[in-house]
Amino acid sequence: MFYVSQHQLFNLQQNVNEVAVFEVGLPNNMVLHSTFVYIKEGYFQCLWEADNIDNIQQYINTTVGDECQSDYYSIDPMTAIA
């Protein structure tokens, strides 16, 4: 399944590019396909592939949970535009 996570930094003075890196400790059952960073807004979005959204939420909460507010939703691959 495909999922999107959206992240708004709590501290807008923090460099969003330093937070929006999910390369360390990424579980084997998850793939990060893309990250879209909006520097001025302190905001970023990620496109994930995983067995379920709970795995993504758990990983993100332990990785950047104290640095940003995160929201999650699933993507229907049959109706999404690629």
N, C-alpha and C positions, 0 to 999 in steps of 0.2 A: 504494500500500500504506500501511497504518497501522502506526505503531510507538509504543512508550512508552519514554521514558528516565526513569530514577530516579537521583536525585543526593543523596548524603549529604555535607554539608560536613565538611571536615577540622577546621576551627576553629569550634567551636560558639558562640564569642563573636561571630563575624561575622554580620552581618545577612543572613539568607537572602533577603529581598526584594530586596536589591541584587545578589545573584548570579543569582537566578532570572529575569533579564530577558534575553531573546534578541531584541531589536529591531534591533540594529545589525549590519549585514553578513549578514543572513539571505539565503542563496542563493535565486535565483528558482525553483528546482525543489523547494523545501521550503515547507511551510505548518505553522506552529505553531497548533494548534487550541485548546489549553487548557494552563494551568499550574496545578497544585495545590500549594500551599505549606503546610507544617507547621512553623510558626515555632518552637515549643518544641523540636522534635526536630532542627531545622536540616536539614530534608529537603524535597525537592520532586520532583514528577513532571510530565512533559510528554507531551502527546499530539501526535504528528507525522503528517504525510502527506508521503511522499517516494517517489522512484523505488526507493531501496534504503536499507537500514540503514547501509551504509558512509558515505553522504553525511552522515547525522545524526551518526554517531560522529566523523567528521573535523571537522565544524563544532563540536561540543560540546568535543572535546579541545582545539581551538585557542582556544575562547572561555572555558571555565571548567575546563579539565583540571587546572590546578594548584590549584584551590580545592575540588574535591570528587571523591569516588569515584562513578563513573557505571556503571550497568548498563542494558542495552537488551534489548527483546524485541518481537516482532511481534504484531499483533492480527489475528485472523481476523474480517473485517467481517461474515461471514455468521453467526457465532455470538456476537458481542459484543452486549451489551445497550446500547442508546443511550438 
